[in-house]
Amino acid sequence: MSQQQAKAKLEARSETEITRAILQALNLEPGVFAFRINVGSVTAEHKGKQRYVRFGFRGQSDIIGWKREYAGTQGGLNRWFPRWLALEVKRPDQVPNVLAGFVIGSPRRYLTTAGTARVRAEQQRAFLQRVRAAGGIAWVVTSTDEARAAVK
């Protein structure tokens, strides 16, 4: 398979497939714990009443977790702390221009978004900004290589 064919095959993967591969790769990295939390809502009936339940929140990243980092020694003991991890997963050809400042890896062509897609991307950007402001790791990634680079 040529390099161009391999690239085309990777870009044809769905966001779900990319997310699954990234989760498997990250959880093999020492000190990293990563998981997926779905975001959305559902209407269901319970005891004869309609209920609306929201899970997650708008803008929340696709992959959440932490990376264990060394904080030095205190009283002769090694001290560690968990560093918050938030990764927004996108297909390589589907990165909105609103998220350009959070992309790890090589420069690429960005999508110009409008309407609902733009609002969603701005909510994702705001979430990533809050994670970074708190000292966390926050990136937009499109592959397992980029995700591994994000936690190094």
N, C-alpha and C positions, 0 to 999 in steps of 0.2 A: 504494500500500500504506500503510495507516495505521500509526501508531507502535506501536500494540498488536500488529498483525499482524507487524511487523518484529521486535518483541521476542520474540514466540512462535516465529518462525522461527529466531532465534538460539538460543533455549533448547532447541529440538528437535535441535540439532546434537549429534553424538556427541563424546565426549572426544577421540577420535582426530582428528576433523575440526577441532576447536578447537586441538589441539596442532599440527597441520599448518599452520594459518593463523598461529598465533603464531610458529612457527619461521620462516616466510617473512617475517613482519613484522619480527621481531627481527634477522634477518640483513641487513636493509636499513638498520638503525640504525648510524651511524658508530661504530666501535670495539667493536661487539658481535659475538661469535661464539657461537652457540647450537646445540645438537644434542640428539638424543634417544638415550638409552641404554636398551635394554629391560632389564627385570628379570624373572627367572623361572628356570625349570629345564627340563631335558629329559633323558629317558632314551633312550639309543641304544646300538646294538651296534657294537663296533669289534674286529676280529680275533677274533670269536667270544665276546667278553666284553661284558656289560652295563655301561654306564658311566652315571653320573649326573653331569650338569654343571649347575652353577648359574652364572648370569650376572647381573651387577649385584649389589645387595644389598638386603635388606628396608628399606623406607622411603626409598630413593633417589628423588629428585624426577624428574618426567617430562622436564623440560628442564634440561640442564646446560650450562655454558659460562663465559664471562668477558666482562667489560667493561673495555676499556682506559681507564685513568684517569691523569690528569696528576699527577705527584708533585713538580713544581717543576724547578728547574735546579740543576745541580751541575757545576762546572768549565766553565761556559759551554754545557753541553749540556742539552737538555730530557730529563727523565726520566719514563718512563711505567711503569705496573705493571698487571698483569691482576688485576681484582677478581672473585673467584669468584661465579658466578651459579647459583642453583638455584630453579626455578619448578615448583611442583606445580600441574598443570592439573586443574580440575574443571569439570563442567557447572554453570551458575549455580544450578540447583535441587538440586545434589548435594554441597554443601560440608558436611562433618561438623562438628559443634559443637566437637570437639577441636581443630580447626584455626582457630578463630575469631580468635585473636590474630595470625594471619599473613595475613589477607585484606586485599588492597588494594582500594580503591574503596568504594562505598556500603555501608551496613549491609544485611544481608539476613537471611532466615530460614535457620537452620541445621538440618541433619539431626541427630537424636539417633541415634547409632550404638550397636550392641551386637555382641557376639561377634567374629567374624573381622574384620568391617568396622571395628570400634572398634580392635582390635589394629593393623590396617594403618594407620589414621589416626594412632594414637599413634606408630608407627614413623616415619611421614612427618613428624610434628611434631618428633620427636627429631632427625631429619636436618636439618630447617630450623633448629632451634635451634643445632645444631653449626655450620652454615654461618654464621649470624649471629654466633655467638661468635668465629669466626675472622675477622670483618670482611667477610664476603661479603654478597651481596644474596640474600635468601630470602623468597619470597612465595608465596601461593596465588593463582592468577589464573584468571579465567573467560572472558577475551576478549583480543583483540589490544590494545585500548586499555589494559587493566589491565597487560598485559605491557610495553607501551611506557612506561607510567608507572613501573613497577618499575625500569627501567634508566635513568631520567632522573636 
